[in-house]
Each structure stands twice: as structure tokens, then as C-alpha cells.
Amino acid sequence: MARVLLLSLVFAPDGVSTAVLMTELAQELQACGHELTVLTTTPHYNLEPEARARQPLRPYWGSLLQRSACGDMPVYHAAIPVKGSRVGARMLDYMRFHAVSTMAGLVATGRYDVVLAPSPPLTIGVSAWLLALARGVPFIYNVQEIYPDVAVSLGVLKNRRMIRALEGLERFVYGRARVVTVISEWFRRRLLAKGVPPEKLQVIPNFVDTDFMQPGSRQNEFAHSHGLDDTFVVLYAGNIGLTQGFETILAAARQLRHLPAVRFVVVGDGARRAWLEEQLRAQGLPNVLLLPYQPRSVVPQIYASSDVCLVPLKRGTAQETFPSKIYTIMAAGRPVIASADAESELAWVVGQAGCGWAVPPDDSAALVQAVSAAYHGRDSLSQQGRAGRTYVVAHHSRQAVARQYDELITRLCLGKPSLKTRDRINRINRIFYKNSED
């Protein structure tokens, strides 16, 4: 089996969804027999004291690099500040992460046979390439969001020179990766249109832990503590960020005030949380409840407390991003209302699974209509929830997806480097191991 270096911006004990995804993937690969070492950051998205206590960080290179253990898996954490809304400063944080993690990968982590690097950020592909080049091993670039396209669609990135520079970097990373894994067929088509060779692309979807996330009782401690027992709950749980259409949710809540039993519940944190809090104060919407980020242990109860769940993407973003939270919703046995472009995989999945409604993004009238249909058709919601659960267990369990990565990694590691390449690798290794011992 292979020694795998996982280079990821987030990992346990961070509680953000991508960190959970990468942690569970690493654990499944380890269960397949691979040896995992992780390079990541200090927790900076969702900070859970319980998770930090289970996986304490200890200084390794002083405060610059810390180390923890996820089970028996060594994890190296480059220190960066807690995430905020500082877009410019965040880029500097990423650069520091890349510099520290690349050096750690060269001198601290030992040998490895393959590098696996999920994006974003796009720049992580450069670090992965350098680490793979130094060891003469392949690297797998996993595309979770297509950059810079998603930033352009959101209007965050408008400078044409910067866009061209990032598109050049994107081509560089795709060109250097041995394999580019994408989480959807739609992503594969986008990258084919960008000129990525078809033989380099492989679709491996994201997954959900269907053992941890299961249908639960509507009457539970979370629902009771927040006064949700006798209401019709329309739930959004997750990142309060730039790709979600919260303007549309607020507009729909205003239009549905005549249904006092309907309550919109938003659970989470992110770059737009302060904006959302201000909007709720200004608009005075009693049918919207905003709750802070909750520990992962509470997540099954959160979804069990809902009647229908939202995946509210903005127009255009469903082509460059795929919110894996839909798998969580489906695993919880709850129907979904997805605001997504018609020609997107998100809309296709909802239709294919028969687990809810796909409505046009940024369209409050369509969202109101879907919520009203769910409210007045409550007898059919359990059937939609069961359909979603059946679909996700069949196609997106963590074991099924991990097997695809296991097969890919095994295939890549069967090849042997040339004698010239091995000599170069040995020279580099002797230099770095000597330096690390000194």
C-alpha cells in the first residue's frame, strides 16, 4: 500500500464541512491499508473546544508549525489566524500556509509515494507540485470548486489582469497534476472545455457518513430547546458565505409571514454572518431564527428538527461549485429545496433522486412557491426524504467513494521512476534529511 501525503487547507480538529470530509477520507484510506500523513492549518474556520480537546495541538517548530494526531495519523498544522472577512489578509495567510507546509513536507514528514491536494485555494496546487517534484512522485489535484470561475461569477474578482493571471495558474496546476479528480460530471465537462486532457480527468464525488447522519425524530432536544416543536422548519445549516443567496431567503421569509407556523432557521457562521445579523435587525423578521455554529455532535439533531432543507446557491455558481451539504440532507431523510441553475448537477441530483424541488436561483417567488408546496403537502415529505436517503446510501457513502481513491492511488503507485529520477530523488532526500537531523 502507498504512503500518502494529504495537503489540505482544513482538517480535524477544525469543524468546517470540508475539514470533516477530508478527515473522513483520510480515515477511510487508512482503513484501506494506506499510510497517511497530513499537512494542514491550525483550526481557523469552526472552532470546537471538544474537538480540540480530543486532538490537542503541540508546538513542533515553535508557534509556526504545530503537530497533532488524528488517531495514529500524524497531522502537521501551519499556524494561521482565525478566518474573518479580511479578503486581502486571507491571501497573505494562504501564502504563509503554503510556505510553511511546503517546507514541512520537505523536511518533517518523511517519505511518501503520492500527494493528494484538494482545492481551494487554487495555489495549493503549486505546493503539491513542488512536494511531488522533490520526491519524484505523482500528485492528485482534487477540484472542489473551479477557480477563478466561482470568484468571477460572484463578482468578487473583476480585475482582468488578475483573472488572466489566475487562469494561467489554473492551467499550470492542471498541467502538472498526474490526475485531476473532480466531484461531478459537470465539473469534468467544464475542465474539458478549458483544455484539460480527458485521460487526466476522473470523476470521484464527495460523500457523507451515512452511519453518523441518519433520519432522526422530529421531536428532539435541539428542537425543544429552540422552540421548534410545533413549527414548520425550513432549515439552512452551513457556511454563511458568498455563494449562498441569503437575500432570496430573507425575501421569501417576508412574503411568507402570513403563515405563522413556517419558520426559517439558519445555523452557522461565515463571512456574511454579520451582514445577515444586521439585515434581520433592520427588517424585523420574527419568522427567521439565526443560530450560531453548532458542534458536529449536534448536527443529526439539527437536521432531524427540520421539515425541509435549503441549498440556496446564487445564480451562476452551481456551475463552479457543488455543495456537498445536499448529501447530508439526503442522508438525514429530509427533502430539499435547491436554488440552482437548471443546467447544473445540483438540480440534476434533486430530480434524479426525487428528493425535493429545484428552483431558479435568486428567485424569491419560486422559493416561496416551493416552501408553500412543502408546507401544504406535508404528507408527501417523508416519501421524498426516504427517496433521498436511498439515493445517497447507494451512491455517496464514504466507503464507496474511498474505494475509488484507493484504486486510483494504487494504480498511480504501481509505476516506478527511472534510474535518473531515482538518483535525483536520493540526492534531494539526503540533503533534506541531513538538514532535518541537524
NUFITI-48896 format. One record per residue (C-alpha): residue in one letter; x, y, z; residue number from 0. Coordinates in steps of 0.1 Angstrom, whole numbers, m for minus. Layout:
<recs>
{aa: a, east: X, north: Y, up: Z, i: NUM}
...
</recs>
This chain:
<recs>
{aa: m, east: 0, north: 0, up: 0, i: 0}
{aa: a, east: 10, north: 36, up: m5, i: 1}
{aa: r, east: 24, north: 64, up: 17, i: 2}
{aa: v, east: 0, north: 93, up: 11, i: 3}
{aa: l, east: 7, north: 129, up: 19, i: 4}
{aa: l, east: m26, north: 148, up: 22, i: 5}
{aa: l, east: m21, north: 185, up: 17, i: 6}
{aa: s, east: m54, north: 202, up: 27, i: 7}
{aa: l, east: m62, north: 238, up: 38, i: 8}
{aa: v, east: m85, north: 224, up: 65, i: 9}
{aa: f, east: m86, north: 192, up: 86, i: 10}
{aa: a, east: m96, north: 180, up: 120, i: 11}
{aa: p, east: m99, north: 193, up: 146, i: 12}
{aa: d, east: m114, north: 222, up: 125, i: 13}
{aa: g, east: m151, north: 216, up: 123, i: 14}
{aa: v, east: m159, north: 231, up: 88, i: 15}
{aa: s, east: m176, north: 207, up: 64, i: 16}
{aa: t, east: m145, north: 204, up: 41, i: 17}
{aa: a, east: m123, north: 195, up: 71, i: 18}
{aa: v, east: m148, north: 168, up: 81, i: 19}
{aa: l, east: m148, north: 155, up: 45, i: 20}
{aa: m, east: m110, north: 153, up: 43, i: 21}
{aa: t, east: m106, north: 138, up: 77, i: 22}
{aa: e, east: m131, north: 110, up: 69, i: 23}
{aa: l, east: m115, north: 104, up: 36, i: 24}
{aa: a, east: m81, north: 101, up: 52, i: 25}
{aa: q, east: m95, north: 77, up: 78, i: 26}
{aa: e, east: m111, north: 55, up: 51, i: 27}
{aa: l, east: m78, north: 54, up: 31, i: 28}
{aa: q, east: m61, north: 44, up: 62, i: 29}
{aa: a, east: m86, north: 16, up: 66, i: 30}
{aa: c, east: m78, north: 5, up: 31, i: 31}
{aa: g, east: m42, north: 0, up: 42, i: 32}
{aa: h, east: m25, north: 32, up: 32, i: 33}
{aa: e, east: m2, north: 52, up: 54, i: 34}
{aa: l, east: m14, north: 88, up: 58, i: 35}
{aa: t, east: 4, north: 120, up: 68, i: 36}
{aa: v, east: m14, north: 153, up: 67, i: 37}
{aa: l, east: m2, north: 189, up: 61, i: 38}
{aa: t, east: m29, north: 215, up: 70, i: 39}
{aa: t, east: m35, north: 246, up: 90, i: 40}
{aa: t, east: m44, north: 253, up: 126, i: 41}
{aa: p, east: m82, north: 253, up: 131, i: 42}
{aa: h, east: m95, north: 287, up: 118, i: 43}
{aa: y, east: m130, north: 282, up: 105, i: 44}
{aa: n, east: m152, north: 264, up: 130, i: 45}
{aa: l, east: m136, north: 261, up: 164, i: 46}
{aa: e, east: m149, north: 233, up: 186, i: 47}
{aa: p, east: m134, north: 230, up: 221, i: 48}
{aa: e, east: m145, north: 194, up: 223, i: 49}
{aa: a, east: m127, north: 185, up: 191, i: 50}
{aa: r, east: m96, north: 205, up: 202, i: 51}
{aa: a, east: m96, north: 185, up: 235, i: 52}
{aa: r, east: m97, north: 152, up: 216, i: 53}
{aa: q, east: m70, north: 162, up: 192, i: 54}
{aa: p, east: m46, north: 187, up: 210, i: 55}
{aa: l, east: m20, north: 206, up: 191, i: 56}
{aa: r, east: 15, north: 208, up: 203, i: 57}
{aa: p, east: 44, north: 231, up: 192, i: 58}
{aa: y, east: 67, north: 215, up: 166, i: 59}
{aa: w, east: 85, north: 244, up: 151, i: 60}
{aa: g, east: 75, north: 268, up: 179, i: 61}
{aa: s, east: 43, north: 286, up: 170, i: 62}
{aa: l, east: 50, north: 284, up: 133, i: 63}
{aa: l, east: 41, north: 247, up: 129, i: 64}
{aa: q, east: 22, north: 225, up: 154, i: 65}
{aa: r, east: 16, north: 188, up: 154, i: 66}
{aa: s, east: m13, north: 166, up: 164, i: 67}
{aa: a, east: m25, north: 131, up: 160, i: 68}
{aa: c, east: m58, north: 121, up: 144, i: 69}
{aa: g, east: m59, north: 85, up: 157, i: 70}
{aa: d, east: m24, north: 73, up: 148, i: 71}
{aa: m, east: m23, north: 96, up: 118, i: 72}
{aa: p, east: 4, north: 124, up: 122, i: 73}
{aa: v, east: m10, north: 159, up: 113, i: 74}
{aa: y, east: 11, north: 190, up: 109, i: 75}
{aa: h, east: m6, north: 224, up: 113, i: 76}
{aa: a, east: 8, north: 256, up: 98, i: 77}
{aa: a, east: m4, north: 284, up: 121, i: 78}
{aa: i, east: m28, north: 310, up: 105, i: 79}
{aa: p, east: m53, north: 334, up: 122, i: 80}
{aa: v, east: m90, north: 326, up: 127, i: 81}
{aa: k, east: m109, north: 332, up: 95, i: 82}
{aa: g, east: m127, north: 365, up: 91, i: 83}
{aa: s, east: m139, north: 388, up: 63, i: 84}
{aa: r, east: m104, north: 400, up: 56, i: 85}
{aa: v, east: m101, north: 390, up: 19, i: 86}
{aa: g, east: m67, north: 406, up: 13, i: 87}
{aa: a, east: m52, north: 394, up: 46, i: 88}
{aa: r, east: m65, north: 359, up: 39, i: 89}
{aa: m, east: m44, north: 357, up: 8, i: 90}
{aa: l, east: m13, north: 365, up: 29, i: 91}
{aa: d, east: m24, north: 338, up: 53, i: 92}
{aa: y, east: m26, north: 313, up: 24, i: 93}
{aa: m, east: 9, north: 323, up: 13, i: 94}
{aa: r, east: 22, north: 317, up: 48, i: 95}
{aa: f, east: 5, north: 283, up: 49, i: 96}
{aa: h, east: 20, north: 273, up: 15, i: 97}
{aa: a, east: 55, north: 284, up: 26, i: 98}
{aa: v, east: 54, north: 266, up: 60, i: 99}
{aa: s, east: 36, north: 235, up: 48, i: 100}
{aa: t, east: 59, north: 231, up: 18, i: 101}
{aa: m, east: 90, north: 233, up: 40, i: 102}
{aa: a, east: 74, north: 208, up: 64, i: 103}
{aa: g, east: 66, north: 184, up: 36, i: 104}
{aa: l, east: 103, north: 185, up: 26, i: 105}
{aa: v, east: 120, north: 181, up: 59, i: 106}
{aa: a, east: 95, north: 169, up: 86, i: 107}
{aa: t, east: 70, north: 144, up: 71, i: 108}
{aa: g, east: 93, north: 117, up: 59, i: 109}
{aa: r, east: 89, north: 98, up: 26, i: 110}
{aa: y, east: 57, north: 95, up: 6, i: 111}
{aa: d, east: 46, north: 79, up: m26, i: 112}
{aa: v, east: 18, north: 102, up: m37, i: 113}
{aa: v, east: 5, north: 137, up: m29, i: 114}
{aa: l, east: m32, north: 144, up: m27, i: 115}
{aa: a, east: m42, north: 181, up: m26, i: 116}
{aa: p, east: m78, north: 193, up: m26, i: 117}
{aa: s, east: m87, north: 228, up: m36, i: 118}
{aa: p, east: m95, north: 256, up: m28, i: 119}
{aa: p, east: m73, north: 275, up: m27, i: 120}
{aa: l, east: m60, north: 272, up: m63, i: 121}
{aa: t, east: m25, north: 280, up: m51, i: 122}
{aa: i, east: m24, north: 247, up: m31, i: 123}
{aa: g, east: m17, north: 230, up: m64, i: 124}
{aa: v, east: 17, north: 248, up: m66, i: 125}
{aa: s, east: 28, north: 235, up: m32, i: 126}
{aa: a, east: 16, north: 200, up: m41, i: 127}
{aa: w, east: 36, north: 201, up: m74, i: 128}
{aa: l, east: 68, north: 212, up: m56, i: 129}
{aa: l, east: 64, north: 185, up: m29, i: 130}
{aa: a, east: 57, north: 159, up: m56, i: 131}
{aa: l, east: 86, north: 171, up: m77, i: 132}
{aa: a, east: 111, north: 169, up: m48, i: 133}
{aa: r, east: 102, north: 133, up: m42, i: 134}
{aa: g, east: 97, north: 123, up: m78, i: 135}
{aa: v, east: 61, north: 111, up: m71, i: 136}
{aa: p, east: 28, north: 119, up: m87, i: 137}
{aa: f, east: 3, north: 143, up: m73, i: 138}
{aa: i, east: m35, north: 142, up: m75, i: 139}
{aa: y, east: m53, north: 176, up: m76, i: 140}
{aa: n, east: m89, north: 174, up: m63, i: 141}
{aa: v, east: m111, north: 201, up: m76, i: 142}
{aa: q, east: m138, north: 210, up: m50, i: 143}
{aa: e, east: m146, north: 244, up: m66, i: 144}
{aa: i, east: m135, north: 257, up: m100, i: 145}
{aa: y, east: m113, north: 288, up: m96, i: 146}
{aa: p, east: m111, north: 316, up: m106, i: 147}
{aa: d, east: m145, north: 310, up: m122, i: 148}
{aa: v, east: m165, north: 310, up: m90, i: 149}
{aa: a, east: m150, north: 343, up: m78, i: 150}
{aa: v, east: m157, north: 358, up: m112, i: 151}
{aa: s, east: m193, north: 346, up: m111, i: 152}
{aa: l, east: m198, north: 362, up: m77, i: 153}
{aa: g, east: m183, north: 395, up: m88, i: 154}
{aa: v, east: m156, north: 392, up: m62, i: 155}
{aa: l, east: m129, north: 392, up: m88, i: 156}
{aa: k, east: m132, north: 418, up: m116, i: 157}
{aa: n, east: m96, north: 428, up: m125, i: 158}
{aa: r, east: m89, north: 414, up: m159, i: 159}
{aa: r, east: m52, north: 411, up: m153, i: 160}
{aa: m, east: m57, north: 392, up: m121, i: 161}
{aa: i, east: m83, north: 369, up: m138, i: 162}
{aa: r, east: m58, north: 362, up: m166, i: 163}
{aa: a, east: m30, north: 355, up: m141, i: 164}
{aa: l, east: m52, north: 331, up: m121, i: 165}
{aa: e, east: m63, north: 313, up: m153, i: 166}
{aa: g, east: m27, north: 309, up: m161, i: 167}
{aa: l, east: m20, north: 294, up: m127, i: 168}
{aa: e, east: m50, north: 272, up: m131, i: 169}
{aa: r, east: m36, north: 258, up: m164, i: 170}
{aa: f, east: m2, north: 253, up: m147, i: 171}
{aa: v, east: m17, north: 233, up: m119, i: 172}
{aa: y, east: m38, north: 211, up: m142, i: 173}
{aa: g, east: m9, north: 206, up: m164, i: 174}
{aa: r, east: 15, north: 194, up: m136, i: 175}
{aa: a, east: m10, north: 171, up: m118, i: 176}
{aa: r, east: m8, north: 135, up: m128, i: 177}
{aa: v, east: m46, north: 131, up: m122, i: 178}
{aa: v, east: m72, north: 158, up: m117, i: 179}
{aa: t, east: m102, north: 144, up: m97, i: 180}
{aa: v, east: m135, north: 164, up: m100, i: 181}
{aa: i, east: m165, north: 159, up: m78, i: 182}
{aa: s, east: m191, north: 159, up: m106, i: 183}
{aa: e, east: m196, north: 151, up: m142, i: 184}
{aa: w, east: m205, north: 188, up: m148, i: 185}
{aa: f, east: m171, north: 198, up: m134, i: 186}
{aa: r, east: m154, north: 173, up: m158, i: 187}
{aa: r, east: m171, north: 189, up: m187, i: 188}
{aa: r, east: m160, north: 224, up: m176, i: 189}
{aa: l, east: m124, north: 213, up: m174, i: 190}
{aa: l, east: m126, north: 196, up: m207, i: 191}
{aa: a, east: m137, north: 229, up: m222, i: 192}
{aa: k, east: m107, north: 245, up: m205, i: 193}
{aa: g, east: m84, north: 221, up: m224, i: 194}
{aa: v, east: m76, north: 195, up: m197, i: 195}
{aa: p, east: m69, north: 162, up: m215, i: 196}
{aa: p, east: m98, north: 137, up: m209, i: 197}
{aa: e, east: m74, north: 110, up: m198, i: 198}
{aa: k, east: m62, north: 131, up: m169, i: 199}
{aa: l, east: m97, north: 137, up: m155, i: 200}
{aa: q, east: m115, north: 113, up: m132, i: 201}
{aa: v, east: m149, north: 119, up: m115, i: 202}
{aa: i, east: m149, north: 109, up: m78, i: 203}
{aa: p, east: m178, north: 125, up: m60, i: 204}
{aa: n, east: m179, north: 137, up: m24, i: 205}
{aa: f, east: m196, north: 116, up: 3, i: 206}
{aa: v, east: m214, north: 116, up: 36, i: 207}
{aa: d, east: m211, north: 94, up: 66, i: 208}
{aa: t, east: m244, north: 76, up: 63, i: 209}
{aa: d, east: m239, north: 58, up: 96, i: 210}
{aa: f, east: m234, north: 91, up: 115, i: 211}
{aa: m, east: m261, north: 110, up: 96, i: 212}
{aa: q, east: m294, north: 91, up: 98, i: 213}
{aa: p, east: m330, north: 101, up: 99, i: 214}
{aa: g, east: m340, north: 111, up: 134, i: 215}
{aa: s, east: m370, north: 121, up: 155, i: 216}
{aa: r, east: m386, north: 155, up: 147, i: 217}
{aa: q, east: m390, north: 159, up: 185, i: 218}
{aa: n, east: m356, north: 161, up: 200, i: 219}
{aa: e, east: m335, north: 181, up: 224, i: 220}
{aa: f, east: m323, north: 207, up: 198, i: 221}
{aa: a, east: m358, north: 213, up: 185, i: 222}
{aa: h, east: m373, north: 216, up: 220, i: 223}
{aa: s, east: m345, north: 240, up: 233, i: 224}
{aa: h, east: m351, north: 264, up: 204, i: 225}
{aa: g, east: m389, north: 263, up: 203, i: 226}
{aa: l, east: m392, north: 243, up: 171, i: 227}
{aa: d, east: m415, north: 215, up: 182, i: 228}
{aa: d, east: m448, north: 229, up: 168, i: 229}
{aa: t, east: m434, north: 249, up: 138, i: 230}
{aa: f, east: m428, north: 240, up: 102, i: 231}
{aa: v, east: m390, north: 244, up: 100, i: 232}
{aa: v, east: m372, north: 255, up: 67, i: 233}
{aa: l, east: m336, north: 249, up: 75, i: 234}
{aa: y, east: m303, north: 262, up: 62, i: 235}
{aa: a, east: m273, north: 248, up: 81, i: 236}
{aa: g, east: m237, north: 256, up: 70, i: 237}
{aa: n, east: m215, north: 283, up: 58, i: 238}
{aa: i, east: m229, north: 318, up: 57, i: 239}
{aa: g, east: m208, north: 329, up: 28, i: 240}
{aa: l, east: m207, north: 345, up: m6, i: 241}
{aa: t, east: m222, north: 317, up: m28, i: 242}
{aa: q, east: m254, north: 314, up: m8, i: 243}
{aa: g, east: m284, north: 336, up: m17, i: 244}
{aa: f, east: m295, north: 349, up: 17, i: 245}
{aa: e, east: m311, north: 379, up: 1, i: 246}
{aa: t, east: m336, north: 354, up: m15, i: 247}
{aa: i, east: m342, north: 336, up: 17, i: 248}
{aa: l, east: m350, north: 369, up: 35, i: 249}
{aa: a, east: m373, north: 380, up: 7, i: 250}
{aa: a, east: m391, north: 346, up: 9, i: 251}
{aa: a, east: m394, north: 349, up: 47, i: 252}
{aa: r, east: m411, north: 384, up: 43, i: 253}
{aa: q, east: m436, north: 370, up: 18, i: 254}
{aa: l, east: m445, north: 340, up: 40, i: 255}
{aa: r, east: m452, north: 359, up: 72, i: 256}
{aa: h, east: m489, north: 352, up: 67, i: 257}
{aa: l, east: m481, north: 315, up: 76, i: 258}
{aa: p, east: m471, north: 319, up: 112, i: 259}
{aa: a, east: m463, north: 282, up: 116, i: 260}
{aa: v, east: m435, north: 285, up: 89, i: 261}
{aa: r, east: m401, north: 293, up: 105, i: 262}
{aa: f, east: m368, north: 298, up: 86, i: 263}
{aa: v, east: m339, north: 286, up: 107, i: 264}
{aa: v, east: m303, north: 295, up: 98, i: 265}
{aa: v, east: m275, north: 277, up: 117, i: 266}
{aa: g, east: m239, north: 285, up: 110, i: 267}
{aa: d, east: m211, north: 311, up: 107, i: 268}
{aa: g, east: m191, north: 327, up: 79, i: 269}
{aa: a, east: m181, north: 358, up: 61, i: 270}
{aa: r, east: m216, north: 372, up: 57, i: 271}
{aa: r, east: m230, north: 364, up: 92, i: 272}
{aa: a, east: m225, north: 400, up: 104, i: 273}
{aa: w, east: m244, north: 412, up: 73, i: 274}
{aa: l, east: m272, north: 387, up: 79, i: 275}
{aa: e, east: m275, north: 398, up: 116, i: 276}
{aa: e, east: m278, north: 434, up: 105, i: 277}
{aa: q, east: m304, north: 426, up: 79, i: 278}
{aa: l, east: m325, north: 407, up: 105, i: 279}
{aa: r, east: m323, north: 437, up: 129, i: 280}
{aa: a, east: m333, north: 461, up: 101, i: 281}
{aa: q, east: m361, north: 441, up: 86, i: 282}
{aa: g, east: m376, north: 427, up: 118, i: 283}
{aa: l, east: m384, north: 392, up: 106, i: 284}
{aa: p, east: m399, north: 372, up: 135, i: 285}
{aa: n, east: m401, north: 341, up: 114, i: 286}
{aa: v, east: m363, north: 339, up: 109, i: 287}
{aa: l, east: m342, north: 323, up: 136, i: 288}
{aa: l, east: m304, north: 327, up: 134, i: 289}
{aa: l, east: m283, north: 304, up: 155, i: 290}
{aa: p, east: m245, north: 301, up: 159, i: 291}
{aa: y, east: m223, north: 273, up: 146, i: 292}
{aa: q, east: m231, north: 241, up: 165, i: 293}
{aa: p, east: m207, north: 212, up: 174, i: 294}
{aa: r, east: m207, north: 183, up: 150, i: 295}
{aa: s, east: m223, north: 160, up: 176, i: 296}
{aa: v, east: m255, north: 181, up: 174, i: 297}
{aa: v, east: m257, north: 180, up: 136, i: 298}
{aa: p, east: m280, north: 150, up: 133, i: 299}
{aa: q, east: m305, north: 166, up: 157, i: 300}
{aa: i, east: m303, north: 199, up: 137, i: 301}
{aa: y, east: m314, north: 182, up: 105, i: 302}
{aa: a, east: m339, north: 160, up: 124, i: 303}
{aa: s, east: m356, north: 192, up: 136, i: 304}
{aa: s, east: m363, north: 204, up: 101, i: 305}
{aa: d, east: m392, north: 197, up: 78, i: 306}
{aa: v, east: m375, north: 208, up: 46, i: 307}
{aa: c, east: m339, north: 220, up: 40, i: 308}
{aa: l, east: m324, north: 247, up: 18, i: 309}
{aa: v, east: m294, north: 247, up: m6, i: 310}
{aa: p, east: m296, north: 283, up: m17, i: 311}
{aa: l, east: m269, north: 290, up: m44, i: 312}
{aa: k, east: m266, north: 322, up: m62, i: 313}
{aa: r, east: m271, north: 324, up: m100, i: 314}
{aa: g, east: m242, north: 310, up: m120, i: 315}
{aa: t, east: m223, north: 295, up: m90, i: 316}
{aa: a, east: m238, north: 260, up: m94, i: 317}
{aa: q, east: m215, north: 255, up: m124, i: 318}
{aa: e, east: m183, north: 261, up: m104, i: 319}
{aa: t, east: m192, north: 247, up: m70, i: 320}
{aa: f, east: m212, north: 217, up: m57, i: 321}
{aa: p, east: m225, north: 219, up: m21, i: 322}
{aa: s, east: m220, north: 185, up: m5, i: 323}
{aa: k, east: m244, north: 195, up: 22, i: 324}
{aa: i, east: m271, north: 181, up: m1, i: 325}
{aa: y, east: m258, north: 146, up: 7, i: 326}
{aa: t, east: m261, north: 154, up: 44, i: 327}
{aa: i, east: m297, north: 165, up: 39, i: 328}
{aa: m, east: m305, north: 133, up: 19, i: 329}
{aa: a, east: m288, north: 111, up: 45, i: 330}
{aa: a, east: m309, north: 127, up: 72, i: 331}
{aa: g, east: m340, north: 117, up: 53, i: 332}
{aa: r, east: m352, north: 153, up: 47, i: 333}
{aa: p, east: m365, north: 168, up: 14, i: 334}
{aa: v, east: m345, north: 196, up: m1, i: 335}
{aa: i, east: m353, north: 229, up: m19, i: 336}
{aa: a, east: m322, north: 236, up: m41, i: 337}
{aa: s, east: m318, north: 271, up: m57, i: 338}
{aa: a, east: m296, north: 261, up: m86, i: 339}
{aa: d, east: m292, north: 268, up: m123, i: 340}
{aa: a, east: m313, north: 244, up: m144, i: 341}
{aa: e, east: m282, north: 230, up: m162, i: 342}
{aa: s, east: m263, north: 221, up: m131, i: 343}
{aa: e, east: m255, north: 188, up: m114, i: 344}
{aa: l, east: m272, north: 200, up: m82, i: 345}
{aa: a, east: m306, north: 204, up: m100, i: 346}
{aa: w, east: m300, north: 171, up: m117, i: 347}
{aa: v, east: m293, north: 152, up: m85, i: 348}
{aa: v, east: m325, north: 166, up: m69, i: 349}
{aa: g, east: m345, north: 154, up: m99, i: 350}
{aa: q, east: m327, north: 121, up: m102, i: 351}
{aa: a, east: m332, north: 112, up: m66, i: 352}
{aa: g, east: m368, north: 126, up: m64, i: 353}
{aa: c, east: m359, north: 142, up: m31, i: 354}
{aa: g, east: m375, north: 177, up: m34, i: 355}
{aa: w, east: m376, north: 208, up: m55, i: 356}
{aa: a, east: m350, north: 226, up: m78, i: 357}
{aa: v, east: m359, north: 262, up: m83, i: 358}
{aa: p, east: m342, north: 291, up: m102, i: 359}
{aa: p, east: m316, north: 309, up: m81, i: 360}
{aa: d, east: m322, north: 345, up: m69, i: 361}
{aa: d, east: m359, north: 340, up: m74, i: 362}
{aa: s, east: m378, north: 346, up: m42, i: 363}
{aa: a, east: m412, north: 339, up: m58, i: 364}
{aa: a, east: m400, north: 304, up: m69, i: 365}
{aa: l, east: m386, north: 298, up: m34, i: 366}
{aa: v, east: m419, north: 309, up: m18, i: 367}
{aa: q, east: m438, north: 286, up: m41, i: 368}
{aa: a, east: m416, north: 256, up: m32, i: 369}
{aa: v, east: m419, north: 263, up: 6, i: 370}
{aa: s, east: m456, north: 267, up: 3, i: 371}
{aa: a, east: m458, north: 234, up: m17, i: 372}
{aa: a, east: m438, north: 217, up: 10, i: 373}
{aa: y, east: m460, north: 232, up: 38, i: 374}
{aa: h, east: m493, north: 223, up: 22, i: 375}
{aa: g, east: m481, north: 189, up: 11, i: 376}
{aa: r, east: m466, north: 177, up: 43, i: 377}
{aa: d, east: m479, north: 142, up: 39, i: 378}
{aa: s, east: m455, north: 136, up: 10, i: 379}
{aa: l, east: m424, north: 150, up: 26, i: 380}
{aa: s, east: m414, north: 117, up: 43, i: 381}
{aa: q, east: m416, north: 99, up: 10, i: 382}
{aa: q, east: m392, north: 125, up: m6, i: 383}
{aa: g, east: m369, north: 121, up: 24, i: 384}
{aa: r, east: m368, north: 83, up: 21, i: 385}
{aa: a, east: m360, north: 87, up: m17, i: 386}
{aa: g, east: m331, north: 110, up: m9, i: 387}
{aa: r, east: m317, north: 86, up: 18, i: 388}
{aa: t, east: m319, north: 56, up: m6, i: 389}
{aa: y, east: m301, north: 75, up: m33, i: 390}
{aa: v, east: m272, north: 88, up: m11, i: 391}
{aa: v, east: m266, north: 54, up: 5, i: 392}
{aa: a, east: m263, north: 38, up: m29, i: 393}
{aa: h, east: m241, north: 64, up: m45, i: 394}
{aa: h, east: m223, north: 86, up: m19, i: 395}
{aa: s, east: m213, north: 66, up: 12, i: 396}
{aa: r, east: m178, north: 72, up: 25, i: 397}
{aa: q, east: m167, north: 36, up: 19, i: 398}
{aa: a, east: m178, north: 36, up: m18, i: 399}
{aa: v, east: m160, north: 69, up: m26, i: 400}
{aa: a, east: m129, north: 59, up: m6, i: 401}
{aa: r, east: m126, north: 28, up: m27, i: 402}
{aa: q, east: m123, north: 49, up: m58, i: 403}
{aa: y, east: m95, north: 69, up: m43, i: 404}
{aa: d, east: m79, north: 37, up: m31, i: 405}
{aa: e, east: m79, north: 23, up: m66, i: 406}
{aa: l, east: m66, north: 55, up: m81, i: 407}
{aa: i, east: m37, north: 58, up: m56, i: 408}
{aa: t, east: m28, north: 21, up: m60, i: 409}
{aa: r, east: m27, north: 25, up: m98, i: 410}
{aa: l, east: m5, north: 56, up: m97, i: 411}
{aa: c, east: 19, north: 40, up: m73, i: 412}
{aa: l, east: 24, north: 9, up: m94, i: 413}
{aa: g, east: 47, north: 28, up: m118, i: 414}
{aa: k, east: 84, north: 30, up: m110, i: 415}
{aa: p, east: 106, north: 61, up: m116, i: 416}
{aa: s, east: 135, north: 59, up: m140, i: 417}
{aa: l, east: 171, north: 54, up: m127, i: 418}
{aa: k, east: 179, north: 91, up: m134, i: 419}
{aa: t, east: 148, north: 102, up: m115, i: 420}
{aa: r, east: 156, north: 79, up: m86, i: 421}
{aa: d, east: 192, north: 93, up: m84, i: 422}
{aa: r, east: 179, north: 129, up: m83, i: 423}
{aa: i, east: 154, north: 120, up: m56, i: 424}
{aa: n, east: 180, north: 103, up: m35, i: 425}
{aa: r, east: 203, north: 134, up: m37, i: 426}
{aa: i, east: 174, north: 156, up: m26, i: 427}
{aa: n, east: 164, north: 133, up: 2, i: 428}
{aa: r, east: 200, north: 131, up: 15, i: 429}
{aa: i, east: 202, north: 169, up: 17, i: 430}
{aa: f, east: 168, north: 174, up: 34, i: 431}
{aa: y, east: 172, north: 145, up: 59, i: 432}
{aa: k, east: 207, north: 158, up: 68, i: 433}
{aa: n, east: 193, north: 193, up: 74, i: 434}
{aa: s, east: 164, north: 180, up: 95, i: 435}
{aa: e, east: 188, north: 159, up: 116, i: 436}
{aa: d, east: 210, north: 190, up: 122, i: 437}
</recs>
